[in-house]
Amino acid sequence: MKRSDLTWAMAIAILFMVPAAFAAEPQPWAIGFQKGASPTMERIQSLTSFINVVIVSITALVSALLGYACWRFSAKRNPKPANWSHNTPLEVAWTAIPAIILLLIAIPSFRLLYFMDRVNDAELTVKIVGHQWYWSYEYPDHDFKFDSMIVTEDALKPGQPRLLTADNELVVPAGVPVRLQMTADDVIHSWAVPAFGVKTDAVPGRLNESWVQVNEPGVYYGQCSQLCGINHGFMPIQVRALPKDEFAAWAAAAKRKFAHLDGTPPTATVALVQEPRP
């Protein structure tokens, strides 16, 4: 095979591999968004596709009109230029048509903003607190909390992505709405998971709220998306979505493993301390 043929074959292979590269974490040579894993992200992708069609159509139309004007009104074809300066119908058209296009974009945009902002009957609430430079996750419904820190490169296991793996992952049930409350205790952070379509600032002294409904069980990754200091790039977000029954079992075990919201030791530790000696 010639070198040029090999280059074309590799280019075609990469092109057809792009859809498969979309996953819950960044992929080499990926183009566009990660595959949507929530209703919010699916709507974001749908709106983006619609807006891209509008942009490409306008670009093609303006380019075609510009090319036609250059050809039709060139000095060679029009040695004596026209002296008219106004065309009322044309001016009304080029004012009304962009207004209509903006309205067609605005309506689905506002609907998406409302959909992203409104939390509908959440079955679980998770409070997320940003620190320099790690995350804390609190489960008010189950009375436990834990910190989530990066797994350093020398401690990674095979298959764990660098700069995205956390020692304690956030665990949520799949297929149900989950309320996400976010704040910070030092500087502004931003909790962002691209596959969920969630990117919400965690601001000291303020409680911001968002929500997510993970479509399918799996592991999803994100990072802090607000410059927050020297280790900003080392605040990974790792989320595991489990079926509801498996999440219930995990929550019961986590309550025995992690501290309560008031800071008291885990339930298992308290029971061990209070158990009378024989």
LUMGULUM-285133 format. One record per residue (C-alpha): residue number from 1; residue in one letter; x, y, z. Coordinates in nm, 3 decimals. Example, Ala and Ser with C-alpha at 12.3 -4.5 7.8 and 13.67 -1.06 7.14 Angstrom:
seq:1&type:A&X:1.230&Y:-0.450&Z:0.780
seq:2&type:S&X:1.367&Y:-0.106&Z:0.714
end
This chain:
seq:1&type:M&X:0.000&Y:0.000&Z:0.000
seq:2&type:K&X:0.130&Y:0.342&Z:-0.093
seq:3&type:R&X:0.198&Y:0.596&Z:0.178
seq:4&type:S&X:-0.074&Y:0.828&Z:0.046
seq:5&type:D&X:-0.326&Y:0.542&Z:0.044
seq:6&type:L&X:-0.232&Y:0.453&Z:0.400
seq:7&type:T&X:-0.281&Y:0.815&Z:0.509
seq:8&type:W&X:-0.627&Y:0.825&Z:0.352
seq:9&type:A&X:-0.718&Y:0.492&Z:0.509
seq:10&type:M&X:-0.616&Y:0.619&Z:0.854
seq:11&type:A&X:-0.812&Y:0.940&Z:0.805
seq:12&type:I&X:-1.125&Y:0.749&Z:0.705
seq:13&type:A&X:-1.083&Y:0.511&Z:0.999
seq:14&type:I&X:-1.055&Y:0.803&Z:1.242
seq:15&type:L&X:-1.363&Y:0.966&Z:1.088
seq:16&type:F&X:-1.575&Y:0.656&Z:1.134
seq:17&type:M&X:-1.437&Y:0.595&Z:1.483
seq:18&type:V&X:-1.549&Y:0.937&Z:1.607
seq:19&type:P&X:-1.908&Y:0.836&Z:1.702
seq:20&type:A&X:-1.778&Y:0.533&Z:1.892
seq:21&type:A&X:-1.528&Y:0.751&Z:2.077
seq:22&type:F&X:-1.803&Y:0.943&Z:2.254
seq:23&type:A&X:-1.812&Y:0.812&Z:2.608
seq:24&type:A&X:-1.836&Y:0.919&Z:2.969
seq:25&type:E&X:-1.480&Y:1.048&Z:2.959
seq:26&type:P&X:-1.268&Y:1.243&Z:2.707
seq:27&type:Q&X:-1.140&Y:1.036&Z:2.417
seq:28&type:P&X:-0.848&Y:1.096&Z:2.178
seq:29&type:W&X:-0.952&Y:1.258&Z:1.849
seq:30&type:A&X:-1.312&Y:1.295&Z:1.964
seq:31&type:I&X:-1.517&Y:1.571&Z:1.801
seq:32&type:G&X:-1.811&Y:1.747&Z:1.960
seq:33&type:F&X:-1.988&Y:1.661&Z:2.282
seq:34&type:Q&X:-1.957&Y:1.341&Z:2.476
seq:35&type:K&X:-2.254&Y:1.108&Z:2.435
seq:36&type:G&X:-2.545&Y:1.241&Z:2.638
seq:37&type:A&X:-2.617&Y:1.037&Z:2.950
seq:38&type:S&X:-2.909&Y:1.243&Z:3.081
seq:39&type:P&X:-3.226&Y:1.407&Z:2.943
seq:40&type:T&X:-3.061&Y:1.747&Z:2.991
seq:41&type:M&X:-2.757&Y:1.661&Z:2.781
seq:42&type:E&X:-2.974&Y:1.503&Z:2.513
seq:43&type:R&X:-3.170&Y:1.829&Z:2.484
seq:44&type:I&X:-2.848&Y:2.031&Z:2.475
seq:45&type:Q&X:-2.722&Y:1.818&Z:2.187
seq:46&type:S&X:-3.054&Y:1.850&Z:2.004
seq:47&type:L&X:-3.056&Y:2.230&Z:2.040
seq:48&type:T&X:-2.691&Y:2.249&Z:1.933
seq:49&type:S&X:-2.763&Y:2.047&Z:1.619
seq:50&type:F&X:-3.055&Y:2.276&Z:1.533
seq:51&type:I&X:-2.847&Y:2.592&Z:1.585
seq:52&type:N&X:-2.562&Y:2.447&Z:1.378
seq:53&type:V&X:-2.804&Y:2.388&Z:1.091
seq:54&type:V&X:-2.919&Y:2.750&Z:1.117
seq:55&type:I&X:-2.559&Y:2.877&Z:1.126
seq:56&type:V&X:-2.450&Y:2.669&Z:0.827
seq:57&type:S&X:-2.759&Y:2.772&Z:0.630
seq:58&type:I&X:-2.700&Y:3.143&Z:0.698
seq:59&type:T&X:-2.332&Y:3.110&Z:0.612
seq:60&type:A&X:-2.412&Y:2.935&Z:0.284
seq:61&type:L&X:-2.681&Y:3.190&Z:0.193
seq:62&type:V&X:-2.463&Y:3.494&Z:0.271
seq:63&type:S&X:-2.167&Y:3.342&Z:0.085
seq:64&type:A&X:-2.387&Y:3.272&Z:-0.216
seq:65&type:L&X:-2.533&Y:3.625&Z:-0.214
seq:66&type:L&X:-2.186&Y:3.775&Z:-0.176
seq:67&type:G&X:-2.054&Y:3.569&Z:-0.466
seq:68&type:Y&X:-2.352&Y:3.665&Z:-0.682
seq:69&type:A&X:-2.307&Y:4.035&Z:-0.597
seq:70&type:C&X:-1.937&Y:4.019&Z:-0.685
seq:71&type:W&X:-2.022&Y:3.861&Z:-1.019
seq:72&type:R&X:-2.337&Y:4.054&Z:-1.105
seq:73&type:F&X:-2.216&Y:4.399&Z:-1.006
seq:74&type:S&X:-1.851&Y:4.378&Z:-1.104
seq:75&type:A&X:-1.690&Y:4.674&Z:-1.280
seq:76&type:K&X:-1.660&Y:4.469&Z:-1.598
seq:77&type:R&X:-2.035&Y:4.400&Z:-1.616
seq:78&type:N&X:-2.133&Y:4.744&Z:-1.484
seq:79&type:P&X:-1.893&Y:5.009&Z:-1.610
seq:80&type:K&X:-2.144&Y:5.271&Z:-1.503
seq:81&type:P&X:-2.250&Y:5.201&Z:-1.141
seq:82&type:A&X:-2.611&Y:5.233&Z:-1.034
seq:83&type:N&X:-2.704&Y:5.542&Z:-0.833
seq:84&type:W&X:-2.999&Y:5.412&Z:-0.630
seq:85&type:S&X:-2.952&Y:5.384&Z:-0.253
seq:86&type:H&X:-3.275&Y:5.245&Z:-0.101
seq:87&type:N&X:-3.497&Y:4.941&Z:-0.147
seq:88&type:T&X:-3.773&Y:4.938&Z:0.114
seq:89&type:P&X:-3.898&Y:4.579&Z:0.063
seq:90&type:L&X:-3.541&Y:4.447&Z:0.078
seq:91&type:E&X:-3.462&Y:4.644&Z:0.393
seq:92&type:V&X:-3.780&Y:4.516&Z:0.560
seq:93&type:A&X:-3.687&Y:4.160&Z:0.459
seq:94&type:W&X:-3.332&Y:4.171&Z:0.593
seq:95&type:T&X:-3.464&Y:4.312&Z:0.921
seq:96&type:A&X:-3.760&Y:4.077&Z:0.964
seq:97&type:I&X:-3.591&Y:3.752&Z:0.860
seq:98&type:P&X:-3.308&Y:3.773&Z:1.121
seq:99&type:A&X:-3.566&Y:3.863&Z:1.386
seq:100&type:I&X:-3.767&Y:3.552&Z:1.298
seq:101&type:I&X:-3.452&Y:3.337&Z:1.305
seq:102&type:L&X:-3.359&Y:3.471&Z:1.649
seq:103&type:L&X:-3.710&Y:3.397&Z:1.772
seq:104&type:L&X:-3.689&Y:3.040&Z:1.641
seq:105&type:I&X:-3.363&Y:2.997&Z:1.834
seq:106&type:A&X:-3.484&Y:3.176&Z:2.148
seq:107&type:I&X:-3.796&Y:2.965&Z:2.206
seq:108&type:P&X:-3.620&Y:2.625&Z:2.238
seq:109&type:S&X:-3.333&Y:2.793&Z:2.423
seq:110&type:F&X:-3.564&Y:2.929&Z:2.694
seq:111&type:R&X:-3.743&Y:2.595&Z:2.715
seq:112&type:L&X:-3.409&Y:2.421&Z:2.769
seq:113&type:L&X:-3.303&Y:2.673&Z:3.036
seq:114&type:Y&X:-3.629&Y:2.616&Z:3.222
seq:115&type:F&X:-3.589&Y:2.239&Z:3.191
seq:116&type:M&X:-3.232&Y:2.254&Z:3.325
seq:117&type:D&X:-3.326&Y:2.477&Z:3.618
seq:118&type:R&X:-3.640&Y:2.302&Z:3.742
seq:119&type:V&X:-3.600&Y:2.005&Z:3.976
seq:120&type:N&X:-3.898&Y:1.771&Z:3.948
seq:121&type:D&X:-3.971&Y:1.548&Z:4.249
seq:122&type:A&X:-3.614&Y:1.445&Z:4.319
seq:123&type:E&X:-3.580&Y:1.105&Z:4.487
seq:124&type:L&X:-3.236&Y:1.187&Z:4.629
seq:125&type:T&X:-3.054&Y:1.502&Z:4.737
seq:126&type:V&X:-2.676&Y:1.531&Z:4.727
seq:127&type:K&X:-2.491&Y:1.833&Z:4.862
seq:128&type:I&X:-2.159&Y:1.901&Z:4.692
seq:129&type:V&X:-1.898&Y:2.117&Z:4.862
seq:130&type:G&X:-1.588&Y:2.237&Z:4.678
seq:131&type:H&X:-1.257&Y:2.272&Z:4.859
seq:132&type:Q&X:-0.903&Y:2.353&Z:4.756
seq:133&type:W&X:-0.862&Y:2.099&Z:4.603
seq:134&type:Y&X:-1.113&Y:1.819&Z:4.648
seq:135&type:W&X:-1.487&Y:1.761&Z:4.674
seq:136&type:S&X:-1.709&Y:1.665&Z:4.967
seq:137&type:Y&X:-2.036&Y:1.480&Z:4.911
seq:138&type:E&X:-2.316&Y:1.482&Z:5.166
seq:139&type:Y&X:-2.625&Y:1.261&Z:5.156
seq:140&type:P&X:-2.890&Y:1.430&Z:5.377
seq:141&type:D&X:-3.143&Y:1.154&Z:5.303
seq:142&type:H&X:-2.906&Y:0.888&Z:5.439
seq:143&type:D&X:-2.707&Y:1.089&Z:5.697
seq:144&type:F&X:-2.348&Y:1.039&Z:5.584
seq:145&type:K&X:-2.077&Y:1.230&Z:5.403
seq:146&type:F&X:-1.730&Y:1.174&Z:5.261
seq:147&type:D&X:-1.446&Y:1.348&Z:5.079
seq:148&type:S&X:-1.343&Y:1.268&Z:4.724
seq:149&type:M&X:-0.983&Y:1.327&Z:4.622
seq:150&type:I&X:-0.775&Y:1.253&Z:4.316
seq:151&type:V&X:-0.595&Y:0.922&Z:4.280
seq:152&type:T&X:-0.237&Y:1.012&Z:4.199
seq:153&type:E&X:-0.075&Y:0.878&Z:3.886
seq:154&type:D&X:0.151&Y:0.637&Z:4.073
seq:155&type:A&X:-0.151&Y:0.481&Z:4.250
seq:156&type:L&X:-0.369&Y:0.428&Z:3.941
seq:157&type:K&X:-0.486&Y:0.077&Z:3.861
seq:158&type:P&X:-0.514&Y:-0.056&Z:3.505
seq:159&type:G&X:-0.808&Y:0.103&Z:3.326
seq:160&type:Q&X:-0.836&Y:0.403&Z:3.557
seq:161&type:P&X:-0.808&Y:0.732&Z:3.364
seq:162&type:R&X:-0.536&Y:0.975&Z:3.469
seq:163&type:L&X:-0.653&Y:1.303&Z:3.632
seq:164&type:L&X:-1.014&Y:1.175&Z:3.634
seq:165&type:T&X:-1.009&Y:0.897&Z:3.895
seq:166&type:A&X:-1.121&Y:0.975&Z:4.251
seq:167&type:D&X:-1.066&Y:0.768&Z:4.561
seq:168&type:N&X:-1.432&Y:0.796&Z:4.672
seq:169&type:E&X:-1.674&Y:0.831&Z:4.381
seq:170&type:L&X:-2.013&Y:0.996&Z:4.399
seq:171&type:V&X:-2.279&Y:0.726&Z:4.371
seq:172&type:V&X:-2.634&Y:0.796&Z:4.252
seq:173&type:P&X:-2.929&Y:0.581&Z:4.142
seq:174&type:A&X:-2.986&Y:0.558&Z:3.769
seq:175&type:G&X:-3.315&Y:0.651&Z:3.607
seq:176&type:V&X:-3.443&Y:0.884&Z:3.881
seq:177&type:P&X:-3.408&Y:1.262&Z:3.933
seq:178&type:V&X:-3.132&Y:1.359&Z:4.175
seq:179&type:R&X:-3.114&Y:1.708&Z:4.327
seq:180&type:L&X:-2.763&Y:1.855&Z:4.334
seq:181&type:Q&X:-2.692&Y:2.135&Z:4.581
seq:182&type:M&X:-2.353&Y:2.302&Z:4.548
seq:183&type:T&X:-2.145&Y:2.540&Z:4.756
seq:184&type:A&X:-1.781&Y:2.594&Z:4.852
seq:185&type:D&X:-1.589&Y:2.679&Z:5.166
seq:186&type:D&X:-1.297&Y:2.878&Z:5.022
seq:187&type:V&X:-1.304&Y:2.999&Z:4.659
seq:188&type:I&X:-1.537&Y:2.952&Z:4.362
seq:189&type:H&X:-1.532&Y:2.605&Z:4.209
seq:190&type:S&X:-1.748&Y:2.457&Z:3.934
seq:191&type:W&X:-1.888&Y:2.103&Z:3.938
seq:192&type:A&X:-1.904&Y:1.986&Z:3.577
seq:193&type:V&X:-1.980&Y:1.648&Z:3.418
seq:194&type:P&X:-2.009&Y:1.686&Z:3.038
seq:195&type:A&X:-2.208&Y:1.367&Z:2.984
seq:196&type:F&X:-2.476&Y:1.497&Z:3.222
seq:197&type:G&X:-2.494&Y:1.847&Z:3.077
seq:198&type:V&X:-2.429&Y:1.983&Z:3.427
seq:199&type:K&X:-2.186&Y:2.267&Z:3.498
seq:200&type:T&X:-2.279&Y:2.463&Z:3.810
seq:201&type:D&X:-2.062&Y:2.699&Z:4.013
seq:202&type:A&X:-1.995&Y:2.620&Z:4.377
seq:203&type:V&X:-1.977&Y:2.963&Z:4.543
seq:204&type:P&X:-1.881&Y:3.028&Z:4.908
seq:205&type:G&X:-2.180&Y:3.150&Z:5.108
seq:206&type:R&X:-2.430&Y:3.056&Z:4.839
seq:207&type:L&X:-2.622&Y:2.736&Z:4.768
seq:208&type:N&X:-2.672&Y:2.674&Z:4.396
seq:209&type:E&X:-2.901&Y:2.396&Z:4.280
seq:210&type:S&X:-2.916&Y:2.175&Z:3.975
seq:211&type:W&X:-3.033&Y:1.823&Z:3.899
seq:212&type:V&X:-2.948&Y:1.518&Z:3.697
seq:213&type:Q&X:-3.117&Y:1.199&Z:3.590
seq:214&type:V&X:-2.864&Y:0.945&Z:3.469
seq:215&type:N&X:-3.014&Y:0.736&Z:3.192
seq:216&type:E&X:-2.810&Y:0.420&Z:3.236
seq:217&type:P&X:-2.583&Y:0.266&Z:3.501
seq:218&type:G&X:-2.216&Y:0.334&Z:3.445
seq:219&type:V&X:-1.920&Y:0.550&Z:3.544
seq:220&type:Y&X:-1.903&Y:0.912&Z:3.434
seq:221&type:Y&X:-1.622&Y:1.163&Z:3.470
seq:222&type:G&X:-1.582&Y:1.538&Z:3.501
seq:223&type:Q&X:-1.355&Y:1.802&Z:3.652
seq:224&type:C&X:-1.366&Y:2.135&Z:3.829
seq:225&type:S&X:-1.431&Y:2.391&Z:3.556
seq:226&type:Q&X:-1.357&Y:2.714&Z:3.743
seq:227&type:L&X:-0.996&Y:2.822&Z:3.794
seq:228&type:C&X:-0.957&Y:2.782&Z:4.170
seq:229&type:G&X:-0.587&Y:2.777&Z:4.242
seq:230&type:I&X:-0.263&Y:2.594&Z:4.175
seq:231&type:N&X:-0.420&Y:2.245&Z:4.189
seq:232&type:H&X:-0.733&Y:2.335&Z:3.991
seq:233&type:G&X:-0.652&Y:2.064&Z:3.736
seq:234&type:F&X:-0.643&Y:1.798&Z:4.008
seq:235&type:M&X:-1.008&Y:1.802&Z:4.122
seq:236&type:P&X:-1.164&Y:1.510&Z:3.936
seq:237&type:I&X:-1.529&Y:1.417&Z:3.950
seq:238&type:Q&X:-1.615&Y:1.050&Z:3.929
seq:239&type:V&X:-1.981&Y:0.949&Z:3.935
seq:240&type:R&X:-2.111&Y:0.595&Z:3.943
seq:241&type:A&X:-2.477&Y:0.536&Z:3.857
seq:242&type:L&X:-2.628&Y:0.215&Z:3.997
seq:243&type:P&X:-2.967&Y:0.050&Z:3.960
seq:244&type:K&X:-3.199&Y:0.154&Z:4.242
seq:245&type:D&X:-3.172&Y:-0.172&Z:4.437
seq:246&type:E&X:-2.793&Y:-0.172&Z:4.415
seq:247&type:F&X:-2.783&Y:0.193&Z:4.521
seq:248&type:A&X:-2.993&Y:0.112&Z:4.828
seq:249&type:A&X:-2.745&Y:-0.159&Z:4.924
seq:250&type:W&X:-2.451&Y:0.077&Z:4.864
seq:251&type:A&X:-2.612&Y:0.351&Z:5.076
seq:252&type:A&X:-2.664&Y:0.109&Z:5.365
seq:253&type:A&X:-2.299&Y:0.003&Z:5.347
seq:254&type:A&X:-2.178&Y:0.362&Z:5.308
seq:255&type:K&X:-2.362&Y:0.466&Z:5.622
seq:256&type:R&X:-2.152&Y:0.214&Z:5.813
seq:257&type:K&X:-1.834&Y:0.328&Z:5.639
seq:258&type:F&X:-1.853&Y:0.709&Z:5.633
seq:259&type:A&X:-1.908&Y:0.970&Z:5.902
seq:260&type:H&X:-2.252&Y:1.111&Z:5.980
seq:261&type:L&X:-2.345&Y:1.463&Z:5.874
seq:262&type:D&X:-2.286&Y:1.594&Z:6.227
seq:263&type:G&X:-1.932&Y:1.460&Z:6.220
seq:264&type:T&X:-1.986&Y:1.160&Z:6.447
seq:265&type:P&X:-1.809&Y:0.835&Z:6.349
seq:266&type:P&X:-1.969&Y:0.582&Z:6.114
seq:267&type:T&X:-2.246&Y:0.361&Z:6.250
seq:268&type:A&X:-2.028&Y:0.051&Z:6.242
seq:269&type:T&X:-1.755&Y:0.226&Z:6.442
seq:270&type:V&X:-2.002&Y:0.351&Z:6.702
seq:271&type:A&X:-2.145&Y:0.001&Z:6.742
seq:272&type:L&X:-1.798&Y:-0.144&Z:6.781
seq:273&type:V&X:-1.706&Y:0.111&Z:7.050
seq:274&type:Q&X:-2.029&Y:0.063&Z:7.244
seq:275&type:E&X:-2.024&Y:-0.317&Z:7.224
seq:276&type:P&X:-1.961&Y:-0.450&Z:7.580
seq:277&type:R&X:-1.662&Y:-0.665&Z:7.635
seq:278&type:P&X:-1.729&Y:-1.031&Z:7.725
end
